[in-house]
Amino acid sequence: MTTLLIAEHDNKTLNPATAKTMSAASALQAPVDILVAGHNCADVAQQAAKLTGCQKIIHADAPHLEHHLAEEMAQVITALMEDYTTAITPATTNGKNFMPRVAAALDVMQLSDITDVLAPNQFERPIYAGNALQIVESTDEKRVITVRTTKFPAVEETGQADVELLELPEPKSVSQYVSENLSQSDRPELASASIVVSGGRALGSKENFEKYIEPLAQTLGAAIGASRAAVDAGYISNDYQVGQTGKVVAPDLYIAIGISGAIQHLAGIKDAQTIVAINKDEEAPIFQIADYSLVGDLFELVPQLQAALENR
Ligand code: FAD
């Protein structure tokens, strides 16, 4: 009846999503071990060992695990699952990549994007772009779960679990890491930022996006986000997209500028604590969920807001 939590990390630092997934794992009412799989990631294993509720760290370290390729990760996790009832991981790009393989190998259905644990075998998850919540119950002997971490608080770091080195099978070597291009930014990461300033189609151009959204984000120490229309129009690259097919964010403050509030966009901001919307159309759907509504032309209101913040 033990749970295996697969840690999210970059071989140097444990991603905060892991501590949040630990909350979900603890709600399953079974002991939790954490798998830290990667290469030269002993520091990450030590960081994970501190998470409250962790019984043991299983540290899998090998060159072929460095980039968390789905085939290699799934092989390690599936083998470990002989001793575990549940595999659980954040619903990040990595988790969404390797977990379906684990579920297929174990011949069970995956419980994706859970937002609450109602009982050890009963879970809440959003459907229809977050417009409805579904309660699902699993009767499978083994459970494979990905967690929408914006819904769970991070556990504290009061633990001191032992770290056990795992003997690994031969690599599968059916896929190969080639390269990755990551956008470099001094700003907070969009998915975990406490303030997000997002721009929509109304900005009208890449230049306006840079002129109106970036300084505001800079002043507030915020991450930048965008609607799909803004991304499709080329105002900013698609890794800034917020929504159903973009990133799901849960900041303390979300400022939506020139964004109509289509359901696909709202699906990504439902867990924001406070939403401020600037839109010239008082009937815009974004105002139905906004805590503060500024009706007017963004090209006038944003500079005023900017000046007011700078004069604070
Ligand atoms: P618009 O809908 O064009 O809204 C622009 C808003 O700006 C309007 O409300 C207008 O009143 C206001 N405005 C115009 N000029 C000014 C001004 N000068 N000052 C102030 N306000 C002004 N969208 C996402 O964002 N994220 C997703 O992940 C996503 N996934 C999708 C998945 C699918 C399968 C589909 C079909 C669609 C998806 N979309 C997504 C697209 C979504 O349906 C909308 O088309 C998109 O969100 C609209 O972006 P927008 O609000 O910037 O543009």
Residues whose N, C-alpha, C, O or C-beta is under 5 A from the ligand:
A	BS01	FAD	G200 R201 A202 A226 S227 R228 A229 A230 V242 G243 Q244 T245 G246 G258 I259 S260 G261 A262 Q264 H265 I278 N279 K280 D281 A284 G296 D297 L298 F299
